Amino acid sequence: MRRASRSFRGARVLAVLAFGLGTTTAARTRAADPFACDRHGPEHPDLATIRYDDPRCRRTAWLGLDTGGVVVPARLGLFSRTVWTVHVTPAWSVRLARWATLGGRHSLGWYDAQNIRLRVHTQQVEAAFHPLAATGHGRLHDRLAAGVETHALAKATVGGLEFKLGGVRDTVAYLGYGIDHAIARRWTLGWHAQLRHAWVFEDTQRQLRVSARAAFQPRPPHRLALEAAAFVVHRNRDQAGMPMPRIGAYGQFAFDWSWISRFGIGPTVRLRATTGFLSGEAPVYEIREESLGTAFGECIVGIRAVWR
């Protein structure tokens, strides 16, 4: 009996030591490779228009739903009339393989300037490839991304009369590359550069977009991020719509906060500002007489989920 008891205690000690060594090894692996697949670790879905990260494990999906907008009353003096915008945007991303991800965004938005209201449909589909995934660079996550965006004016209400619009849209095809660097245990620094070609009504645009994002996770469930992006737009001469400079530069700035529970779901808040409304991002707005050419800001709230 004593020998059996001693054997049982010895087995229990060995099991505890093995569990401890396994936990330590897993922690060291995650520290050495923060972008590695960890089905029990926290993931913060990256589902904005500009993306730096992707689901870590194959057949893992990130899902999101955002709503946002802004109201600028006429009494503020910025415009001669009250202007408001609102949009609802589902977004998704799926890791198809270690080296490939597919994602998209699909938005329904409204733009109102008292005398006219526009309904805008936005679609974005993107394929991202990860050449560094097979090289063992555990502290780097790269994205060779190619995609298509469209922004279409589906309906306009002018003076109380509704008009269904056809052919008033833009299409943007793009190709870009970027890397998210794990520079410390809780810090990542990402950058992305993208070449874009836009078809706007009967004109075209050539665009360059560069962006950078610093993200900090004070605790695993939380993430704070600051992002800056710049668009350089080269337009055709005498582009249809509002008079615009042939070459223009526009900036975008954003602050993000997100929290993910142990069940893989949580809220997110994004505050962003732009220097030229949506020039570069959504060229279709430039061909409307009511287009804004001024600074713009909005608050976006949403929910994120990780589906494994």
N, C-alpha and C positions, 0 to 999 in steps of 0.2 A: 504493500500500500504506500509506504514511504517513497519507494522508488517511482511508483506511478505518479504520486503527487509532485515529486521533484521533476519528473519528465514533463508533466503538464505545465509547471511553472516555467521550465526552461523553454518549452515551445511558445508559451505566451510572451516571454521576453524577446525571443527571436522574432515573433510576429510584429511586436511593437517596434523593434529596431528596423525591421524590413520596411514597415510602413513609414517610419520616420525618414529612412534613407530615400525611399521612393518619393516622398513629399519634397524633401530637400533637392533631389535631382530634378523633379518637375519644376520647382521654383527656379533653380539655376538655369534650366532650359528656357523658361519663359523670359528670364532676365537677359539671357544671351540672345534670344530670338523673340522679340516682343511681337512680331507679326506672324508667328507660327500658329498653326491650328491648335486651339485649346477649347474643347467643347464645353468646358466648365468655367472658363474665364470670361470676364466682362468684355463686351464689344459695344462700341458706340457707332451706330450706323451713320455713314457719311453719304447723305442723299441730296446734297445741294446741287445746283447747276454745275459748279466746279467741284470735282471730287479728287481726293488725295488717297483715300483708303478704300478697301473692299472687304467683303466677308472673308474671314480667315480660313474656313474649312470648306471643302468641296461639298456641294449640295446644301449649303447654308444660304438662307435668303434674308435680306434686310428689307423691311417694309416701313413706309412712312406716310403720313397724311399731314399736310400743312395748310394753314389758312392765314392770310395776312392782307395788309393794305394800309391806306393812309387817307385822312381827310384834311383838306386845306381850305378852311372857310374864307370867303371873300373878304371878311373884315380884317384879316391879317394883312391885306394889302399886297400879297405876292401875285395874285391874279385878280382880274376884274370880276371873276365869278368863282363860286365854290367848285372845287375839283376834288374828286375822290376816286380811289381805286380799291378793288378787292379781288382776291383770287383764292381758289381752292385747288390744291395740287397733291395728288397721290404720287408716290415715288417708290422705286424698288431697285434691288440689285441682287444678283444670284451668282455665286461662285460655281462655274461649270466644271472647272478643272483647276489644278494647282497653278496653271499658267494663264487662265482665261476667266473673265467675268463679263456678264451682260447686265445692263441696267437701263433705266429710263425714268422719265418724268412726264406727266400728262396733266395739263392745267386748264382750268376754265376760269377766265377773268373778265372783269367789267371795268371800264374806264368811263367816268361821267364828268362832263364839263358844263352842266346845266342845259346848254342848247343842243347837246348831242351826247348820246350814250353808245358805247361800243362794247360788243361782246367778242372776246378774243379767245381762240383755242390754241393751245401750245402743246406740241409733242416733241419729245426728245428721246432718242434711242442711241445707246452707246455700247460699243464693244471695247473692252480693255484687255490688254495682254501684258504679262509680267515676265519679261526675259530674265530678270535676276532671280526668279523663284527657284530655278534649278542650279544656281551657282553657289548657294550656301551663304549669301550675304544676308544674314539674319536680321541685321539692324536697318535694312533698307527695303522699302516696298516701292516698286516702280510701276508705272502705268503708261503703256503705249496705247493711246486711246484714239479711236476713230468713231465718228458719229454723225448724225443728222438731226437738226432742229428745224421745226416749222412754227411760224406764228401766223395765224389766219384770222382776219376780221370776218366773223360769221354773220353778224347782224348789227345794224345801226338804227338808232331811234333819233330822228331829227324832228323837232317841233311836234312831238307826240306821234309821228308817223314812223312805222317800222319798215326797214328795207333789209332784205336779204342780199348780202354782198357776195359776189363771186370773183375770184381771181385777185382779190386784194390780200396778198400774203407775202411772206418771205420764206426762203429756204436757205439754211446755212449748213454747209458740209465742212467738217473740220478734221484735223489730224494733229495730235500733240503728244508730248512726252513729259513726264515728271517723276519725281522721287520724293517719298516721305521718309525722313531720316529720324531714327530714334536716337536723339543726342544725349539723353539721360534717362534715368529710370521712369520719370513721369513726364518727360518733355519730348515732343516731336516737332520737327521743322520740315515743312513740305514746300515744294515749288512745282510749277507746271507752266509750260510754254505751248502755245497752240497757234497753228495757221488755220485761218478760216476764210471761206469764200461764200459770199451771200448773193442770192438772186432776190432782188427787191422790185416787185412789179415788173417793169421792163428794163431795169438797170441792174448793175452788179456792184459789189463792194469786195475789196480785199482787206482782210483784217489780221492783226497780230494781237493775241491776248497773252499776257504774262501775269502770273499770280503767285502769291506766297502765303503760307499759313503757319502760325505758331500755335501749338495746342499744349495744354497743361492739364494733368489729371491729379488734382489735390488729394482725392481718394478714388479708388477704382470705380465706384458708381458714377462719379461726376467727371465732366470735361468742360474746360473753358478754352476758347479759341479766338484768335484775332486773325483776320484775313484782309489782304489788300490785293486788288487786281487792276490792271491797266489795259485799255483797249486802244489800239491805233487803227483808225479806219481810213481807207483810201477809196473815195467814191468816184463814180463817173462824172464827167462834166455835165452840168445842168440836170442833175438827178431830179426825177419827178417828186412833187410834194413841196414841203417847206424848203426855203433856201438854206443850204447847209454848206459849210466849207468843204472843199474837195478832200483835204486831209484834216482829220480831227483826232484829238486824244481825250480819253474819258477815264475817270477813275471810279472804283467801287471799293467800299470799306464795310467790313462786317464784324460783329461780335456774336459769338455763339455760346450758349450754355445748354448742356444736356445732362440727364440723369437716367441711368438704366438700373432697374431693380434686378434682384437675383432671378426673377422669372423672365428676364430678357425684354422688358417693356418699360417705357418711361417717357416723360415729356421733354420738349426742347423749345428754346426761345432763340430767335435770331433777330438782331437789330442791324439794319444795313442802310447805307447812304450811297448815292451816286452823284456824280458831278454834272451829268447830262441826261437826266431821266433814264431811258433804256437804250440810248444810242449804242451800237455795237452789239449789245445783248439781244435786242429785238428790233431789227432795222425797219420793220413794217410801220412802226409808229412815226417814222420820219416822213412818210408820204401822206400823212393826214394834215389838213389845215390846222387842226386843233392841237397838233403835237406840241409837247413841252420841250424846251431846250434848256431847262434850268436844273438846279440841284433837286434831288428827290430822296426821300427817306421813308422807311416803312418798318413795321414790327410784324414778325411772323411767329406764330405759335403752332406747335404740332406735337405729334406723338410718333415714337419710333419703336420698332419691335424687331427682335432677332428670332428667326424661325429655323431651328436646326432639325 
